[in-house]
């Protein structure tokens, strides 16, 4: 694994839920750029980007399926880990559209991240994903 290039400043985004589906590609690019500054291998960056995308897609589908509300994304290097947290302030609802073969976001996230912690409460849901950084 490549040595770390540096520790980028934390990435914090607040995204309006109604525009979230259209903004996911831009957010993926922003997260990939941020994670790339860590000097991680491409596979690790892809895991971080895809897990973050899935968590944000879950916000759009489940927290605010009728629109309204915000999603928060915070990514940082903390104590030898990449930590990405996606948070909403909605309450879980089944999506209003046909899901077809969808509905495996948390399973996918769990397969991509080294550790996942999902907290559900009346005030919203938080998905915290962690990956260990290589030793300096």
N, CA, C and O atoms as a MOPAC input file, in Angstrom:
PM7 MOZYME 1SCF
protein

 N      0.84500 1    -1.17200 1     0.00000 1
 C      0.00000 1     0.00000 1     0.00000 1
 C      0.89300 1     1.23900 1     0.00000 1
 O      1.92800 1     1.27200 1     0.66600 1
 N      0.48800 1     2.23300 1    -0.73800 1
 C      1.26600 1     3.46000 1    -0.83800 1
 C      1.27000 1     4.20800 1     0.48300 1
 O      0.30800 1     4.15100 1     1.24900 1
 N      2.35800 1     4.90500 1     0.73700 1
 C      2.42800 1     5.74300 1     1.93800 1
 C      1.44000 1     6.89300 1     1.79600 1
 O      1.13600 1     7.34000 1     0.69000 1
 N      0.95800 1     7.34900 1     2.91000 1
 C      0.01300 1     8.45600 1     2.88900 1
 C      0.66700 1     9.71400 1     2.36400 1
 O      1.79000 1    10.05200 1     2.73700 1
 N     -0.04300 1    10.39800 1     1.50000 1
 C      0.43300 1    11.65400 1     0.95200 1
 C      0.28600 1    12.75700 1     1.98900 1
 O      1.15300 1    13.62600 1     2.08800 1
 N     -0.75400 1    12.74100 1     2.73400 1
 C     -1.01600 1    13.76100 1     3.74400 1
 C     -2.39100 1    13.54400 1     4.31300 1
 O     -3.12000 1    12.64600 1     3.89300 1
 N     -2.73500 1    14.35700 1     5.25400 1
 C     -4.05600 1    14.27200 1     5.86300 1
 C     -4.87000 1    15.45800 1     5.35600 1
 O     -4.65100 1    16.59000 1     5.78800 1
 N     -5.80200 1    15.21000 1     4.44800 1
 C     -6.60800 1    16.33300 1     3.97100 1
 C     -7.52400 1    16.84000 1     5.08100 1
 O     -7.86200 1    16.11700 1     6.01800 1
 N     -7.90600 1    18.07600 1     4.94700 1
 C     -8.87700 1    18.63900 1     5.89000 1
 C    -10.15500 1    17.81700 1     5.80400 1
 O    -10.45600 1    17.24300 1     4.75700 1
 N    -10.90800 1    17.75700 1     6.89400 1
 C    -12.17600 1    17.02100 1     6.83300 1
 C    -13.07800 1    17.56000 1     5.72700 1
 O    -13.03800 1    18.74400 1     5.39200 1
 N    -13.87400 1    16.68200 1     5.17800 1
 C    -14.85000 1    17.01700 1     4.14400 1
 C    -16.21700 1    17.03900 1     4.80200 1
 O    -16.64200 1    16.03800 1     5.37900 1
 N    -16.90800 1    18.15900 1     4.72200 1
 C    -18.25100 1    18.27500 1     5.28400 1
 C    -19.18000 1    18.85200 1     4.23300 1
 O    -18.91000 1    19.90700 1     3.65800 1
 N    -20.27800 1    18.14900 1     3.98800 1
 C    -21.26900 1    18.59500 1     3.01400 1
 C    -22.65500 1    18.50700 1     3.62600 1
 O    -22.95500 1    17.57300 1     4.36800 1
 N    -23.48900 1    19.46800 1     3.31700 1
 C    -24.91300 1    19.41800 1     3.65400 1
 C    -25.63700 1    19.44600 1     2.31500 1
 O    -25.47400 1    20.37600 1     1.52600 1
 N    -26.43400 1    18.42100 1     2.07300 1
 C    -27.08500 1    18.25000 1     0.78400 1
 C    -28.59600 1    18.24800 1     0.95400 1
 O    -29.12700 1    17.50800 1     1.78300 1
 N    -29.28600 1    19.06500 1     0.18200 1
 C    -30.74600 1    19.09800 1     0.23300 1
 C    -31.28100 1    17.80000 1    -0.36200 1
 O    -30.93300 1    17.44100 1    -1.48700 1
 N    -32.11800 1    17.10500 1     0.38100 1
 C    -32.61900 1    15.80100 1    -0.04500 1
 C    -33.30300 1    15.81400 1    -1.41600 1
 O    -33.09700 1    14.88000 1    -2.19100 1
 N    -34.10500 1    16.82800 1    -1.74900 1
 C    -34.76000 1    16.78200 1    -3.06300 1
 C    -33.76900 1    16.75700 1    -4.22800 1
 O    -34.07000 1    16.18400 1    -5.27600 1
 N    -32.59900 1    17.36500 1    -4.06500 1
 C    -31.60900 1    17.38700 1    -5.14500 1
 C    -30.59100 1    16.26100 1    -5.02600 1
 O    -29.72200 1    16.12100 1    -5.88600 1
 N    -30.68700 1    15.46500 1    -3.98300 1
 C    -29.67800 1    14.44400 1    -3.71500 1
 C    -29.49400 1    13.45000 1    -4.86600 1
 O    -28.35200 1    13.20100 1    -5.25400 1
 N    -30.55400 1    12.87400 1    -5.42700 1
 C    -30.32400 1    11.92100 1    -6.51900 1
 C    -29.52800 1    12.50900 1    -7.68900 1
 O    -28.68400 1    11.83000 1    -8.27300 1
 N    -29.79600 1    13.75500 1    -8.02300 1
 C    -29.09100 1    14.38900 1    -9.13400 1
 C    -27.66000 1    14.78800 1    -8.76400 1
 O    -26.81900 1    14.96700 1    -9.64500 1
 N    -27.38600 1    14.92600 1    -7.48600 1
 C    -26.06500 1    15.37100 1    -7.03900 1
 C    -25.12400 1    14.23500 1    -6.68900 1
 O    -23.94300 1    14.47700 1    -6.44100 1
 N    -25.61400 1    12.99000 1    -6.66100 1
 C    -24.78700 1    11.88000 1    -6.20200 1
 C    -23.50500 1    11.71800 1    -7.01700 1
 O    -22.45700 1    11.41700 1    -6.44600 1
 N    -23.56200 1    11.90700 1    -8.32400 1
 C    -22.34200 1    11.76900 1    -9.12700 1
 C    -21.30100 1    12.81100 1    -8.72700 1
 O    -20.11900 1    12.48900 1    -8.60500 1
 N    -21.72900 1    14.05500 1    -8.52200 1
 C    -20.79600 1    15.09600 1    -8.09300 1
 C    -20.22300 1    14.79400 1    -6.71400 1
 O    -19.04100 1    15.02900 1    -6.46500 1
 N    -21.05600 1    14.27400 1    -5.81900 1
 C    -20.58300 1    13.92700 1    -4.47800 1
 C    -19.58100 1    12.78200 1    -4.56400 1
 O    -18.57000 1    12.79500 1    -3.86200 1
 N    -19.84500 1    11.79600 1    -5.41100 1
 C    -18.89200 1    10.68700 1    -5.60200 1
 C    -17.53200 1    11.24000 1    -6.03100 1
 O    -16.49500 1    10.82200 1    -5.51500 1
 N    -17.54100 1    12.17300 1    -6.96700 1
 C    -16.29200 1    12.77200 1    -7.44800 1
 C    -15.58400 1    13.51700 1    -6.32600 1
 O    -14.36600 1    13.41400 1    -6.17900 1
 N    -16.34100 1    14.26500 1    -5.53700 1
 C    -15.75200 1    15.02900 1    -4.42900 1
 C    -15.15300 1    14.10200 1    -3.36800 1
 O    -14.06600 1    14.36700 1    -2.85600 1
 N    -15.85500 1    13.02200 1    -3.04000 1
 C    -15.34500 1    12.06100 1    -2.05800 1
 C    -14.10500 1    11.35400 1    -2.62300 1
 O    -13.13700 1    11.13800 1    -1.89500 1
 N    -14.12500 1    10.99600 1    -3.90200 1
 C    -12.96100 1    10.34100 1    -4.52300 1
 C    -11.74600 1    11.25700 1    -4.51000 1
 O    -10.63400 1    10.80300 1    -4.24000 1
 N    -11.94100 1    12.52600 1    -4.79700 1
 C    -10.84400 1    13.49100 1    -4.76800 1
 C    -10.29200 1    13.61700 1    -3.35100 1
 O     -9.07800 1    13.61500 1    -3.14900 1
 N    -11.19000 1    13.72600 1    -2.37400 1
 C    -10.76300 1    13.84000 1    -0.97700 1
 C     -9.98900 1    12.59000 1    -0.55800 1
 O     -8.89500 1    12.70100 1    -0.00400 1
 N    -10.54000 1    11.40500 1    -0.81500 1
 C     -9.88800 1    10.15900 1    -0.42100 1
 C     -8.57900 1     9.95600 1    -1.17700 1
 O     -7.64000 1     9.36800 1    -0.64000 1
 N     -8.50700 1    10.43300 1    -2.41100 1
 C     -7.27800 1    10.32000 1    -3.19200 1
 C     -6.12000 1    11.07100 1    -2.56600 1
 O     -4.96400 1    10.69800 1    -2.76000 1
 N     -6.40900 1    12.11300 1    -1.82700 1
 C     -5.35300 1    12.88300 1    -1.15600 1
 C     -4.69300 1    12.10300 1    -0.02400 1
 O     -3.66200 1    12.51700 1     0.50700 1
 N     -5.29300 1    10.97500 1     0.34100 1
 C     -4.71900 1    10.13400 1     1.38800 1
 C     -3.63700 1     9.20600 1     0.84800 1
 O     -2.89700 1     8.60600 1     1.62800 1
 N     -3.53600 1     9.08000 1    -0.46000 1
 C     -2.55300 1     8.17900 1    -1.04000 1
 C     -2.96700 1     6.72200 1    -0.96600 1
 O     -2.12500 1     5.83100 1    -1.07700 1
 N     -4.25600 1     6.46900 1    -0.78000 1
 C     -4.76100 1     5.10200 1    -0.69800 1
 C     -4.78500 1     4.46400 1    -2.08200 1
 O     -4.85100 1     5.16900 1    -3.08900 1
 N     -4.73100 1     3.13700 1    -2.13800 1
 C     -4.86400 1     2.47300 1    -3.44100 1
 C     -6.25900 1     2.70200 1    -4.02200 1
 O     -7.21200 1     2.98000 1    -3.29300 1
 N     -6.35900 1     2.58000 1    -5.33700 1
 C     -7.62400 1     2.83500 1    -6.01500 1
 C     -8.75900 1     1.97800 1    -5.46900 1
 O     -9.88600 1     2.46100 1    -5.35000 1
 N     -8.49000 1     0.72200 1    -5.13600 1
 C     -9.54500 1    -0.15400 1    -4.60400 1
 C    -10.11200 1     0.39100 1    -3.29600 1
 O    -11.32300 1     0.33700 1    -3.08100 1
 N     -9.26400 1     0.90900 1    -2.42800 1
 C     -9.72800 1     1.47100 1    -1.15200 1
 C    -10.55500 1     2.73300 1    -1.39600 1
 O    -11.58400 1     2.94200 1    -0.75300 1
 N    -10.10300 1     3.56300 1    -2.31800 1
 C    -10.86300 1     4.78000 1    -2.65500 1
 C    -12.23000 1     4.38900 1    -3.20900 1
 O    -13.24600 1     4.97600 1    -2.83500 1
 N    -12.25500 1     3.39700 1    -4.10100 1
 C    -13.53200 1     2.94600 1    -4.66400 1
 C    -14.47800 1     2.44500 1    -3.57800 1
 O    -15.67900 1     2.70800 1    -3.63400 1
 N    -13.94200 1     1.71900 1    -2.58500 1
 C    -14.78100 1     1.22600 1    -1.48600 1
 C    -15.39200 1     2.38000 1    -0.70300 1
 O    -16.57900 1     2.35400 1    -0.37600 1
 N    -14.59100 1     3.38400 1    -0.40400 1
 C    -15.06500 1     4.55300 1     0.35100 1
 C    -16.14100 1     5.29100 1    -0.44200 1
 O    -17.18000 1     5.66500 1     0.10200 1
 N    -15.88300 1     5.49300 1    -1.72500 1
 C    -16.82900 1     6.22700 1    -2.57500 1
 C    -18.14900 1     5.47200 1    -2.70600 1
 O    -19.21800 1     6.06200 1    -2.55000 1
 N    -18.08200 1     4.17700 1    -2.99000 1
 C    -19.31300 1     3.40700 1    -3.18600 1
 C    -20.11400 1     3.28600 1    -1.88800 1
 O    -21.33900 1     3.41100 1    -1.91100 1
 N    -19.45100 1     3.04600 1    -0.76800 1
 C    -20.16300 1     2.95800 1     0.50800 1
 C    -20.84100 1     4.28900 1     0.84600 1
 O    -21.97600 1     4.30600 1     1.32200 1
 N    -20.15100 1     5.39200 1     0.60100 1
 C    -20.72400 1     6.71600 1     0.85700 1
 C    -21.92400 1     6.96100 1    -0.04500 1
 O    -22.95400 1     7.46200 1     0.40500 1
 N    -21.78900 1     6.60700 1    -1.31600 1
 C    -22.88900 1     6.73700 1    -2.27300 1
 C    -24.11600 1     5.96000 1    -1.79000 1
 O    -25.22900 1     6.48600 1    -1.80200 1
 N    -23.91600 1     4.72500 1    -1.37100 1
 C    -25.03100 1     3.88900 1    -0.91400 1
 C    -25.70900 1     4.48900 1     0.31300 1
 O    -26.93600 1     4.48100 1     0.41000 1
 N    -24.92200 1     5.00500 1     1.24100 1
 C    -25.50300 1     5.62700 1     2.43600 1
 C    -26.33800 1     6.85000 1     2.06400 1
 O    -27.41600 1     7.05600 1     2.62000 1
 N    -25.84800 1     7.65400 1     1.13400 1
 C    -26.60200 1     8.82900 1     0.69600 1
 C    -27.85100 1     8.43300 1    -0.09100 1
 O    -28.89600 1     9.06900 1     0.04600 1
 N    -27.75100 1     7.39900 1    -0.90500 1
 C    -28.92500 1     6.91700 1    -1.63900 1
 C    -29.99600 1     6.44000 1    -0.66700 1
 O    -31.18700 1     6.62900 1    -0.91300 1
 N    -29.57600 1     5.81900 1     0.44300 1
 C    -30.53500 1     5.39500 1     1.46400 1
 C    -31.25700 1     6.58900 1     2.08000 1
 O    -32.44400 1     6.50400 1     2.39500 1
 N    -30.54400 1     7.69900 1     2.25100 1
 C    -31.19800 1     8.90800 1     2.77600 1
 C    -32.30600 1     9.32700 1     1.82600 1
 O    -33.43500 1     9.57400 1     2.25000 1
 N    -31.98500 1     9.40800 1     0.54500 1
 C    -32.98700 1     9.83700 1    -0.43600 1
 C    -34.17400 1     8.88300 1    -0.47900 1
 O    -35.32000 1     9.31500 1    -0.60100 1
 N    -33.89900 1     7.58400 1    -0.38000 1
 C    -34.96900 1     6.58200 1    -0.47900 1
 C    -35.79600 1     6.43900 1     0.78900 1
 O    -37.01400 1     6.27200 1     0.71800 1
 N    -35.15500 1     6.50000 1     1.93700 1
 C    -35.83200 1     6.12600 1     3.17600 1
 C    -36.12400 1     7.27000 1     4.14000 1
 O    -37.16300 1     7.26000 1     4.80000 1
 N    -35.24500 1     8.24400 1     4.23600 1
 C    -35.46100 1     9.31800 1     5.20900 1
 C    -36.43400 1    10.35900 1     4.68000 1
 O    -37.26800 1    10.87900 1     5.42000 1
 N    -36.32000 1    10.65700 1     3.39000 1
 C    -37.13300 1    11.71400 1     2.79000 1
 C    -37.65900 1    11.27200 1     1.42400 1
 O    -37.37400 1    11.94300 1     0.43200 1
 N    -38.40800 1    10.18300 1     1.32700 1
 C    -38.84000 1     9.72600 1     0.01000 1
 C    -39.74300 1    10.71700 1    -0.71100 1
 O    -39.86900 1    10.65700 1    -1.93400 1
 N    -40.36200 1    11.61000 1     0.01300 1
 C    -41.22200 1    12.62500 1    -0.60200 1
 C    -40.51000 1    13.96500 1    -0.73900 1
 O    -41.14600 1    14.96400 1    -1.07600 1
 N    -39.18700 1    14.00900 1    -0.48200 1
 C    -38.42700 1    15.24900 1    -0.56200 1
 C    -38.30600 1    15.88500 1     0.80700 1
 O    -38.69300 1    15.29300 1     1.81500 1
 N    -37.76700 1    17.09200 1     0.83900 1
 C    -37.58400 1    17.80700 1     2.09500 1
 C    -36.40100 1    17.26400 1     2.87300 1
 O    -35.94900 1    16.14600 1     2.62100 1
 N    -35.90000 1    18.03900 1     3.80800 1
 C    -34.81300 1    17.60000 1     4.66100 1
 C    -33.44300 1    17.69500 1     4.02800 1
 O    -33.29900 1    18.03500 1     2.85300 1
 N    -32.44600 1    17.39000 1     4.82800 1
 C    -31.05200 1    17.45400 1     4.40100 1
 C    -30.33900 1    16.15300 1     4.74100 1
 O    -30.73400 1    15.41600 1     5.64400 1
 N    -29.28500 1    15.90200 1     3.99400 1
 C    -28.33800 1    14.83700 1     4.32800 1
 C    -27.03900 1    15.52200 1     4.69300 1
 O    -26.67100 1    16.53100 1     4.09200 1
 N    -26.34900 1    14.97900 1     5.67400 1
 C    -25.04500 1    15.51000 1     6.06800 1
 C    -23.99700 1    14.43100 1     5.81400 1
 O    -24.21200 1    13.25400 1     6.10200 1
 N    -22.87700 1    14.85400 1     5.27700 1
 C    -21.75100 1    13.96400 1     5.03200 1
 C    -20.53000 1    14.57200 1     5.69500 1
 O    -20.20500 1    15.74000 1     5.48200 1
 N    -19.86100 1    13.76700 1     6.50000 1
 C    -18.63200 1    14.22300 1     7.13500 1
 C    -17.59100 1    13.12200 1     6.97300 1
 O    -17.82500 1    11.97900 1     7.36900 1
 N    -16.45000 1    13.46100 1     6.39500 1
 C    -15.35400 1    12.50700 1     6.21600 1
 C    -14.10000 1    13.11200 1     6.82600 1
 O    -13.81000 1    14.29200 1     6.63000 1
 N    -13.35400 1    12.29200 1     7.56900 1
 C    -12.14100 1    12.78300 1     8.22700 1
 C    -11.19700 1    11.62100 1     8.49100 1
 O    -11.59700 1    10.45700 1     8.51300 1
 N     -9.93300 1    11.97300 1     8.68900 1
 C     -8.93200 1    11.02000 1     9.17200 1
 C     -8.82100 1    11.23400 1    10.67200 1
 O     -8.48000 1    12.32600 1    11.12500 1
 N     -9.10900 1    10.19400 1    11.43900 1
 C     -9.10900 1    10.30100 1    12.89500 1
 C     -8.45100 1     9.05500 1    13.46600 1
 O     -8.88200 1     7.93700 1    13.18400 1
 N     -7.42700 1     9.24000 1    14.25300 1
 C     -6.77100 1     8.15300 1    14.97800 1
 C     -6.49500 1     6.93900 1    14.09300 1
 O     -6.85300 1     5.81100 1    14.43400 1
 N     -5.85500 1     7.18800 1    12.95800 1
 C     -5.44600 1     6.09900 1    12.07500 1
 C     -6.55400 1     5.48500 1    11.24400 1
 O     -6.38900 1     4.39400 1    10.69900 1
 N     -7.68700 1     6.17600 1    11.14200 1
 C     -8.80900 1     5.66400 1    10.36400 1
 C     -9.38700 1     6.73600 1     9.45500 1
 O     -9.32500 1     7.93000 1     9.74900 1
 N     -9.94700 1     6.28200 1     8.34700 1
 C    -10.83300 1     7.12400 1     7.55300 1
 C    -12.21600 1     6.88400 1     8.12900 1
 O    -12.67500 1     5.74400 1     8.21100 1
 N    -12.87100 1     7.94800 1     8.52300 1
 C    -14.22300 1     7.85400 1     9.06800 1
 C    -15.15000 1     8.69800 1     8.22000 1
 O    -14.91700 1     9.88800 1     8.00900 1
 N    -16.20000 1     8.06600 1     7.73800 1
 C    -17.21100 1     8.75000 1     6.94700 1
 C    -18.54700 1     8.54100 1     7.64500 1
 O    -18.93500 1     7.41000 1     7.94100 1
 N    -19.23900 1     9.63100 1     7.90300 1
 C    -20.54400 1     9.56900 1     8.55400 1
 C    -21.55600 1    10.25100 1     7.64100 1
 O    -21.35300 1    11.38100 1     7.19700 1
 N    -22.64300 1     9.54700 1     7.37200 1
 C    -23.77900 1    10.10000 1     6.63700 1
 C    -24.94900 1    10.12600 1     7.60200 1
 O    -25.27800 1     9.12100 1     8.23100 1
 N    -25.57200 1    11.28900 1     7.70900 1
 C    -26.61100 1    11.49900 1     8.72700 1
 C    -27.81700 1    12.17200 1     8.07900 1
 O    -27.67900 1    12.99100 1     7.17100 1
 N    -28.99500 1    11.80900 1     8.56500 1
 C    -30.21500 1    12.51300 1     8.15500 1
 C    -31.01800 1    12.83300 1     9.40500 1
 O    -30.68500 1    12.39300 1    10.50500 1
 N    -32.06400 1    13.59600 1     9.22100 1
 C    -32.92800 1    13.97600 1    10.34600 1
 C    -34.37400 1    13.57900 1    10.06800 1
 O    -35.31200 1    14.14400 1    10.63000 1
 N    -34.53000 1    12.59800 1     9.19000 1
 C    -35.86000 1    12.09900 1     8.85000 1
 C    -36.18900 1    10.86300 1     9.66700 1
 O    -35.47800 1    10.51600 1    10.61000 1
 N    -37.25700 1    10.21600 1     9.30000 1
 C    -37.61100 1     8.94800 1     9.92800 1
 C    -37.79800 1     7.92800 1     8.81400 1
 O    -38.33300 1     8.24400 1     7.75100 1
 N    -37.35200 1     6.69900 1     9.06900 1
 C    -37.34800 1     5.67600 1     8.04800 1
 C    -38.73500 1     5.44300 1     7.49300 1
 O    -39.71300 1     5.31300 1     8.22800 1
 N    -38.79200 1     5.39300 1     6.14500 1
 C    -40.03900 1     5.10100 1     5.44800 1
 C    -39.70200 1     4.20800 1     4.26500 1
 O    -38.60600 1     4.28400 1     3.70900 1
 N    -40.63800 1     3.37400 1     3.88900 1
 C    -40.45500 1     2.60500 1     2.66300 1
 C    -40.47700 1     3.58200 1     1.49800 1
 O    -41.26000 1     4.53100 1     1.51600 1
 N    -39.64000 1     3.37900 1     0.48500 1
 C    -39.62900 1     4.30400 1    -0.64800 1
 C    -40.95200 1     4.25500 1    -1.40400 1
 O    -41.62400 1     3.22400 1    -1.44600 1
 N    -41.30900 1     5.38300 1    -1.99500 1
 C    -42.58400 1     5.48000 1    -2.69300 1
 C    -42.50700 1     4.88800 1    -4.10100 1
 O    -43.54400 1     4.69000 1    -4.73500 1
 N    -41.31400 1     4.60300 1    -4.59800 1
 C    -41.15700 1     4.05700 1    -5.94500 1
 C    -40.83300 1     2.56400 1    -5.87400 1
 O    -40.44100 1     2.05400 1    -4.82400 1
 N    -41.00000 1     1.88500 1    -6.97700 1
 C    -40.72000 1     0.44900 1    -7.04700 1
 C    -39.23200 1     0.22300 1    -6.89700 1
 O    -38.43400 1     0.78100 1    -7.64900 1
 N    -38.85400 1    -0.59700 1    -5.92500 1
 C    -37.44800 1    -0.83900 1    -5.63700 1
 C    -36.85000 1    -1.92800 1    -6.51700 1
 O    -35.63100 1    -1.97600 1    -6.68000 1
 N    -37.66600 1    -2.79600 1    -7.08500 1
 C    -37.13400 1    -3.86200 1    -7.92400 1
 C    -36.10700 1    -4.68000 1    -7.16400 1
 O    -36.40300 1    -5.24000 1    -6.10800 1
 N    -34.91400 1    -4.74600 1    -7.69800 1
 C    -33.85800 1    -5.54300 1    -7.06400 1
 C    -33.02100 1    -4.72400 1    -6.08900 1
 O    -31.98900 1    -5.19400 1    -5.61200 1
 N    -33.45400 1    -3.51500 1    -5.79200 1
 C    -32.71500 1    -2.67400 1    -4.85200 1
 C    -33.00700 1    -3.09300 1    -3.43200 1
 O    -33.78300 1    -4.02000 1    -3.20400 1
 N    -32.39900 1    -2.42600 1    -2.47800 1
 C    -32.69500 1    -2.70000 1    -1.08700 1
 C    -31.58100 1    -3.42200 1    -0.36500 1
 O    -31.79800 1    -3.98600 1     0.70700 1
 N    -30.38900 1    -3.41100 1    -0.94000 1
 C    -29.26100 1    -4.10200 1    -0.32700 1
 C    -28.14500 1    -3.13800 1     0.05600 1
 O    -26.99300 1    -3.54500 1     0.20400 1
 N    -28.48400 1    -1.86000 1     0.21800 1
 C    -27.47100 1    -0.84400 1     0.49100 1
 C    -26.65600 1    -1.10100 1     1.74300 1
 O    -25.43000 1    -1.00400 1     1.70200 1
 N    -27.30000 1    -1.42400 1     2.85300 1
 C    -26.55800 1    -1.64800 1     4.10200 1
 C    -25.69800 1    -2.90500 1     4.02300 1
 O    -24.61700 1    -2.95100 1     4.61000 1
 N    -26.16300 1    -3.91700 1     3.30900 1
 C    -25.35400 1    -5.12200 1     3.12100 1
 C    -24.10700 1    -4.78000 1     2.31500 1
 O    -23.00500 1    -5.22200 1     2.64200 1
 N    -24.28600 1    -3.99500 1     1.26500 1
 C    -23.15600 1    -3.57400 1     0.44200 1
 C    -22.18000 1    -2.72300 1     1.25600 1
 O    -20.96800 1    -2.92500 1     1.18400 1
 N    -22.70300 1    -1.78200 1     2.02100 1
 C    -21.85400 1    -0.92900 1     2.85400 1
 C    -21.04500 1    -1.78500 1     3.82300 1
 O    -19.84700 1    -1.56300 1     3.99900 1
 N    -21.69200 1    -2.75600 1     4.44700 1
 C    -20.99800 1    -3.63100 1     5.40200 1
 C    -19.88700 1    -4.43100 1     4.72700 1
 O    -18.88500 1    -4.75300 1     5.36500 1
 N    -20.05200 1    -4.75200 1     3.45500 1
 C    -19.01800 1    -5.47100 1     2.72800 1
 C    -17.87300 1    -4.58600 1     2.27500 1
 O    -16.77500 1    -5.07900 1     2.01800 1
 N    -18.10900 1    -3.29800 1     2.17500 1
 C    -17.08900 1    -2.36200 1     1.69000 1
 C    -16.27000 1    -1.73700 1     2.81100 1
 O    -15.06800 1    -1.52100 1     2.65600 1
 N    -16.91100 1    -1.44700 1     3.93600 1
 C    -16.23000 1    -0.79000 1     5.05900 1
 C    -15.68400 1    -1.84000 1     6.02400 1
 O    -16.19900 1    -2.95500 1     6.10800 1
 N    -14.64300 1    -1.46700 1     6.74200 1
 C    -14.08100 1    -2.37600 1     7.74700 1
 C    -14.95400 1    -2.42400 1     8.99500 1
 O    -14.98500 1    -3.43300 1     9.69800 1
 N    -15.65500 1    -1.34500 1     9.26500 1
 C    -16.57500 1    -1.28900 1    10.40300 1
 C    -17.71700 1    -0.34300 1    10.03600 1
 O    -17.49300 1     0.72500 1     9.46600 1
 N    -18.93700 1    -0.74700 1    10.36800 1
 C    -20.12300 1     0.07900 1    10.11800 1
 C    -20.95400 1     0.12800 1    11.38700 1
 O    -21.16600 1    -0.89300 1    12.04000 1
 N    -21.41700 1     1.30800 1    11.72900 1
 C    -22.28500 1     1.49100 1    12.87500 1
 C    -23.50100 1     2.29300 1    12.41700 1
 O    -23.37100 1     3.45000 1    12.01700 1
 N    -24.67000 1     1.68400 1    12.47500 1
 C    -25.91100 1     2.34700 1    12.08500 1
 C    -26.69300 1     2.65900 1    13.34600 1
 O    -26.98700 1     1.76800 1    14.14300 1
 N    -27.02400 1     3.91600 1    13.52100 1
 C    -27.81300 1     4.36700 1    14.66700 1
 C    -29.11300 1     4.96800 1    14.14900 1
 O    -29.10800 1     5.93900 1    13.39200 1
 N    -30.23000 1     4.37100 1    14.57200 1
 C    -31.54100 1     4.88800 1    14.18500 1
 C    -32.21800 1     5.47200 1    15.41800 1
 O    -32.20400 1     4.87000 1    16.49200 1
 N    -32.80900 1     6.64600 1    15.25100 1
 C    -33.50600 1     7.30200 1    16.35300 1
 C    -34.63800 1     8.14000 1    15.78000 1
 O    -34.73400 1     8.32200 1    14.56600 1
 N    -35.48900 1     8.64800 1    16.65400 1
 C    -36.56700 1     9.52200 1    16.19700 1
 C    -36.02200 1    10.75100 1    15.48000 1
 O    -36.68300 1    11.30700 1    14.60200 1
 N    -34.82400 1    11.17300 1    15.85200 1
 C    -34.22100 1    12.37900 1    15.26400 1
 C    -33.46800 1    12.09500 1    13.97800 1
 O    -32.86800 1    13.01000 1    13.41500 1
 N    -33.47800 1    10.84900 1    13.48900 1
 C    -32.82100 1    10.53700 1    12.23000 1
 C    -31.93400 1     9.31400 1    12.33200 1
 O    -31.91600 1     8.61500 1    13.34500 1
 N    -31.20500 1     9.07500 1    11.26600 1
 C    -30.31900 1     7.92000 1    11.15800 1
 C    -28.90700 1     8.39600 1    10.87600 1
 O    -28.69300 1     9.37000 1    10.15400 1
 N    -27.94700 1     7.69200 1    11.46000 1
 C    -26.52900 1     7.96300 1    11.23000 1
 C    -25.86800 1     6.66100 1    10.80700 1
 O    -26.04100 1     5.63200 1    11.46100 1
 N    -25.11100 1     6.70000 1     9.71300 1
 C    -24.33700 1     5.55600 1     9.25300 1
 C    -22.87100 1     5.96900 1     9.31200 1
 O    -22.43000 1     6.82000 1     8.53900 1
 N    -22.12300 1     5.36900 1    10.22400 1
 C    -20.69200 1     5.66100 1    10.38300 1
 C    -19.91100 1     4.49500 1     9.80300 1
 O    -20.12100 1     3.34300 1    10.18200 1
 N    -19.00700 1     4.80600 1     8.88000 1
 C    -18.19500 1     3.80100 1     8.19400 1
 C    -16.73200 1     4.10100 1     8.46400 1
 O    -16.31300 1     5.25700 1     8.42500 1
 N    -15.94400 1     3.05000 1     8.74100 1
 C    -14.53100 1     3.23100 1     9.09000 1
 C    -13.65800 1     2.31400 1     8.24600 1
 O    -14.03300 1     1.18400 1     7.93400 1
 N    -12.48300 1     2.82600 1     7.88400 1
 C    -11.44100 1     2.06300 1     7.20900 1
 C    -10.11400 1     2.41000 1     7.87300 1
 O     -9.85200 1     3.58400 1     8.13600 1
 N     -9.27200 1     1.41900 1     8.14800 1
 C     -7.95700 1     1.70200 1     8.72900 1
 C     -7.02300 1     2.29700 1     7.68300 1
 O     -6.99900 1     1.85800 1     6.53300 1
 N     -6.27200 1     3.28000 1     8.08800 1
 C     -5.22700 1     3.84700 1     7.23400 1
 C     -3.97900 1     2.97800 1     7.32500 1
 O     -3.73100 1     2.35400 1     8.35600 1
 N     -3.19800 1     2.93700 1     6.25700 1
 C     -1.93200 1     2.22000 1     6.34500 1
 C     -1.00300 1     2.93200 1     7.32200 1
 O     -1.13100 1     4.13700 1     7.54100 1
 N     -0.07200 1     2.19000 1     7.90500 1
 C      0.90500 1     2.81700 1     8.80400 1
 C      1.78300 1     3.77700 1     8.00600 1
 O      2.13900 1     3.51700 1     6.85600 1
 N      2.12100 1     4.88900 1     8.64800 1
 C      2.99400 1     5.87300 1     7.99100 1
 C      4.37600 1     5.29900 1     7.77900 1
 O      5.25000 1     5.97800 1     7.24000 1

